[in-house]
Amino acid sequence: MKSRKAPDGRSYTFTCTPVSEAEGRGVLVFATDVTDHAEAAERLRASERRQRETAVTLQRSLLPRNWRSPTTCASPPPTTPAAPRPRSAATGTT
């Protein structure tokens, strides 16, 4: 399990490995404290969210009031006429 938050508020990564010995079988559980890494990743995600929100706000403030999104005012794509169907050489029909 990667970066699971424990009740103490810290984050841990757990690795479980089956082991067998002469006495029997068991599981070796190894926990690594990754709190610093998890907190840094969360700070980075929050910073990226703020940067996106700021960019959108700035972009909207720079656009003229009557501007519309290209998707709302774009004309439909041009249509091409259908190719004529070939005529049958024997009967002259399509």
C-alpha positions in Angstrom: 0.0 0.0 0.0 1.4 3.4 -0.9 1.2 6.4 1.3 -1.6 5.5 3.7 -2.4 8.0 6.4 -2.3 6.5 9.9 -4.4 7.6 12.9 -1.4 9.5 14.2 -1.6 11.8 11.1 1.6 10.5 9.6 1.8 8.7 6.2 3.3 5.3 5.7 4.0 2.9 2.8 3.5 -0.7 3.7 5.1 -3.7 2.1 3.9 -7.2 3.0 6.0 -10.3 2.0 5.1 -13.9 2.7 7.8 -15.8 4.5 8.3 -19.5 5.5 10.5 -20.9 8.1 11.0 -24.3 9.7 8.4 -23.3 12.3 5.7 -22.3 9.9 4.6 -19.5 7.6 4.0 -15.9 8.2 4.0 -12.4 6.7 6.8 -9.8 7.1 5.3 -6.3 7.3 7.6 -3.4 6.6 6.4 0.2 7.1 8.2 3.2 5.8 7.4 6.7 7.0 6.7 8.8 3.9 5.0 11.8 5.6 7.4 14.4 4.2 7.0 13.1 0.7 3.2 12.9 1.0 3.0 16.4 2.3 5.3 17.8 -0.4 3.2 16.1 -3.1 0.0 17.6 -1.6 1.6 21.1 -1.5 2.6 20.6 -5.2 -0.9 19.6 -6.2 -2.4 22.6 -4.3 0.1 24.9 -6.0 -0.8 23.6 -9.4 -4.5 24.0 -8.7 -3.9 27.7 -7.7 -1.8 28.3 -10.7 -4.5 26.9 -13.1 -7.2 29.0 -11.3 -5.1 32.1 -11.6 -4.4 31.5 -15.3 -8.1 31.1 -16.0 -9.0 34.2 -14.0 -6.3 36.2 -15.8 -7.4 34.9 -19.2 -11.0 35.8 -18.5 -10.1 39.3 -17.3 -8.1 40.0 -20.5 -10.9 38.9 -22.9 -13.4 41.5 -24.2 -16.8 41.4 -22.6 -18.6 40.3 -25.8 -16.1 37.4 -26.4 -17.6 34.0 -26.8 -15.9 30.6 -26.6 -14.9 29.2 -30.0 -16.9 26.1 -29.3 -20.1 28.1 -28.9 -19.8 30.3 -32.0 -17.9 28.1 -34.4 -19.6 27.3 -37.7 -20.2 23.6 -38.5 -17.6 21.8 -40.5 -18.1 22.1 -44.3 -19.8 19.1 -45.9 -18.5 17.4 -49.0 -21.0 16.2 -51.7 -21.4 12.5 -51.9 -19.5 10.9 -54.8 -21.8 9.6 -57.6 -22.5 5.9 -57.5 -21.0 4.0 -60.5 -23.4 2.8 -63.2 -23.6 -0.8 -64.1 -22.0 -1.4 -67.6 -24.5 -4.1 -68.6 -27.8 -2.5 -67.7 -26.9 1.2 -67.4 -28.6 1.3 -63.9 -27.2 2.2 -60.6 
